[in-house]
């Protein structure tokens, strides 16, 4: 089953609610989303609080991109998050296969007359 990196930034209102009950910030966050993940046939593999642009980072297993996108839409529609980023992850073997296929594709950028558009 495909793996996804999920990054979530809470709204100010959601973060304020979490700060009112600091004993278990995941209860209002990752545990709140678990039923939706499971209903979409996914699984939460791990989750972390994060510093910076995102408040929560999680690794999920989802059946496909359609279910991952549905999860993103459901989370955003609920209103507790101001931003969500879901990135499909490749295993090292899948990445190596992609590299081989990219090499075989032999893509060449278009030319603009006498100079190539390729970066040197």
N, C-alpha and C positions, 0 to 999 in steps of 0.2 A: 504494500500500500504506500502511496506517495507520502513524503514528509514535507512539512511546511514550517517555516520560521514565521511566527506571528508577533508583530510589535504593536503595542497599544498605548495610546496617550489618552489619559482621562481628561474629562472636562474639569474646569475649576470646581463646579458643584459636586461632581462625583468624588474628587480628591478631598474636598472639605468633609464629605460624609464619611470617607475612610478615616480621616484624621480624628473624627469624633469617636470612633471605635477602633483604636490602633492595635487592639489585642490580636486581631486576625484580619489583616488587609486582604488576604486572598479569599476570605469568605464572601466579600462583596465583589471580588474580581474574578479570579480563575474558577472558583467553585460555582459562581453564579453562571458562568458560561458552559460548565461541564454538561448540563442536560442538553443544551443545544448542540454541542459537539457530538454527543452520543446519539442524539436523534438523527443527525446527519451521518451516522455510521463512522464517526471518527473517534480518536482517542487522544487525550492529553498525555504526552510522554514526559514533559518537564515544563516547569514555569519558574520565572525569576522576577523579582522586583529589579528595576533598572534605574540608573542615573542617566540624566540627559534628556533628549527629546521624547523618549518613550518611557512610560512608567512600568510596563510589564512586557516581558519577552517570554514567549512560549514556543515549544516545539510540539507540533501536532502531527498526527497521522490522519489523513483524510482519504476517502476513496478516490477522489478525483478533483480536478479544478472546479467543476460545477459546484460540488458540495463545499469546497473551500471558499468559493465566491459567495455562496448562499450564507455561509457563516459570517463572512465579513459584512454583508448587507444587513443581516439580522442584528449584529452587534452595533453597527452604526445607527440603525433605525431606532434602537432602544434609547439612544441619547446620552449614555454615560461616557462615551468616548468621543473625542474630537478628531482623532486620527487613528486609522488602523492600516497596517502594511502587512500583506501576506506574500511571502516569497517562497515559491516552490524550490525545494532543495534536491540536488542530485547526489546519489551515492558516488563514491570515488570511481566505481566501475562505469556508471552512467556518464560521468564527466569525461572519462577517458574515451568512451565510445563517441561522445559528442565532439571531442577534439579530433578524433580520427575522421569522423564524417566531415567536419569543417575543412580539414586538410584535403579530403577527397573532392569537396565541392569546388575547389580551385577558383574561388571568386576573385575577380579583379575589379577594382573600382573604375568607374567611367573616367574617360580622359576629357580634359577641357582644352582641346587643341593640342598645343605642343607640350603642355605640362600635365603631369598626372596629378590627381587630387589626393594621392596617397600621402600620408604623413611620413616624414623622413625621421 
